[in-house]
Amino acid sequence: MSRTAHTPLRITVSLGIALVIYVINTLGVGPAGVGERDPQDHVVLEVAAKAARRPSVAADAAPALRARVEDAIRRFEGAGLTVPPVEVTFSASSDSCDGYQGLFSPQLDPPRVTYCGTPSDWVFEHELAHAWVEFNVSEDTRKAFMDWRELESWNDHSGAWGRQGAEQAAFAIQQGVMGRGENPSTEHLRRLCGFQMLAGLSLPELDPAACRS
């Protein structure tokens, strides 16, 4: 579930970015310091930079929930996608997710993914998919996707939840990172076709004929 309509792409100052700044200041690595430090310094900087680009999971998260989020992130990476550096939090009450099992809030700084209660397994990838779509899919691609799925709005909450482009796009990305599975339904195959359209990636296991209708 995504709370708001599309917002412009912005650069957020996350804890990971702060870590990069801290490491640079500590090591004294900069334009004037290159070549003056231990050769291993650049390795530390690369690790810090990678951390800055990854989602930040709440420190007090239950180990099982943290592990499930990390597994979801790895699935995105395995599919060739990078989850934006969102903040991931958990709540015991569905009120924090507007009554849903999960909620993506792009209007916050940093953008936040919240999981509520004990989410169904697919919800972990689904909310991260909302985040990926928000920061990676152009307006032209959104329009093409909505035309293909015969949808009238991207994120108009006055209409049916399942007929929103943002939700259908998240389902498509979710399906793509979770895989084809055995005996996929017609809808699952259409979601995989949607994944190819939104991500610009080809799925070798998908029969092109499934995407022609």
N, C-alpha and C positions, 0 to 999 in steps of 0.2 A: 504494500500500500504506500502510495506517495501522497504527502499532504498537500503540496502546492503545485501550481502550474510551473512550466519551465521558467527557470531564471538564468541570466547570463552566466557564462563560465567565469569563475574568478579564482584567483590564487589565494589560498588560505594559509595562515601561519599556524602550523600544527606543532605539536610537541616534537615530532620528528625533525621538522625544519629547525626548531630551536636547538635540537641536539647537534645538528650540523654546525650551527653557529658556535655552539659551545666548544665542539671539537676543534674547529678552525682557530678560535681564540686561544685554546689551551695549547695546541701544537705550534701556533705561530705560523701556520701555513697560509701563504697568500702570494700575490704576485711578486713581492720582494723577498719572500722566504723560500721560494722554490729552489731545491737543491741544497738548502742549508740544514735540512732535517734528515732524520733517519729515513731510508728508503721505504720502510714499512708504514710511514705516515699516510701515504696515499691509500693503503689498504684500509686503514681505519676510517678514512674519509669516505671511501666507497661504501663501506658497511653502514655508516651513518646516513649517507645519502639514500641508500636503499630503504632504510628504516623510515625516512621522511616520506617516502612515496607509498608506504603501506598503511592500511587502516590501523587506528589506535584502539585496542580493545580495553574496556574498563578493567582496571587493576583488581577490583574486587569481584570480578566475574567468577562464577563457579567453574572449576577446572573442566568439567564435561562440556559446558557451554562454550568456554574459550576454545577448547579443542575442536568443537564442531565448527566454529567460525573460521578457525585456521584451516580446517579441512576444506571449507567452502572457498576460501581465498586460493588455496592450492588448485582447486578445480578450475577456477577462472584462469589461473596461470597456465595450467595444462591445456586449456582451450585457446591459449594465445591472447588472453585479455588480462588487463591489469585493473584491479579494483582501486578506485580513487582513494586518497588518504582521508577517509571519513572517520568519525568517532563512532565506536560501537558500544552501546550501553544495553543494560538489561533492567527489566522492571517486573515485579511480581504481579502488578495490576495491569489489566488490559486497558485501563483508562489512559495510560501513558502512550498507548498505540491507537487512540481513538476507537477502541473496542475491537481492534484487529489483533492478530498475533504478532505483527511486525509493522514498523512504520519508518519510512525514509523522509527526513526533514531537510531538504536542500536549502531552506531559507536561513538555517542556523550557521554559525561560523565557529568551528568548522561544521560542515554538513554532518548530520547524525543519522545513524541507523539504530533503531531501538527494537529489541525483541521483548515480547511480553509473555509472562506465564511460562508454559512449556510449549514452545512452538512446534508445529508439525515439521517434519524433516525438510520438506521442500522450501519452507519459509526462509531458511538461512540463505540459500542461493537467491531466492526471489528478491529479498530486500537489497542485497548487494547488487543485484541486476538493475534495480531502480537507480542506484547510485551510478553504475557504469553507464547506463543509458543517458542520464542527466548530463554527464560531462563528456560524452563521446559521440553522440548521434546528432547530426546536423539537422537544421529545420527542413531542408529539402528531403533528406532521408526519412524524417518523421512523416512528412506529407505523403511520400511515396508508399510508406508502410501503411498509413491509414487508408489510402486509396485502395491498396491491394487487399486489406482486410475489411474494406467497406465500413470504416468507422467515421463518425462525424466530428469527434472532438478528441483532443489529446488528454486533457485532465479536467474535464468538466464534471464536478461532483454532483451536479443536479441530475445527471443521467445515470444509467445503469452502470454499476461498478465494472462489470465484465466487458462493457462496450467502450471503455476508455482506452485510447491509444497507449497511454503510459503503462497501463496494466498489461495490455496485450504484448507490448514490447518487452516488459520485464519477464513475462512468461516465456517469450521467445528466447531471450538470453539465458534465462534459468534452464530451459530445456537443452539449449546448446551446450552449456557447461556440465550438465548432469548426464548427458549422453542419450543415445537413441533408445536404449533399453530393448527388452525382448517384446515382440508383438506390439509395437507402438500403434496407438489409435490414429485415425485420420487427423485428429486435432493435434496430436503430438508431432506428426510429420509436418503439418503446416507451421507449427512453432519452430521446427528445425529450419524450415525454409525461411521463416522470419529472422532467425538467427543469422543466416547467411546474408540476408539483405541488410540488417542493422550493423553487423560486425564487419561485413566486407570480407568474410572468410568462407572458404569452401569446406564442406563436410564430405569427405570421400565416400563415407558409408551411406549417404543419402542419395536415393534414386532421383535424378533430375526430373523425372516424370511427375514426381510427387509435388513439384513446385509450379507446374504449368497451369493448374486450375485456379 
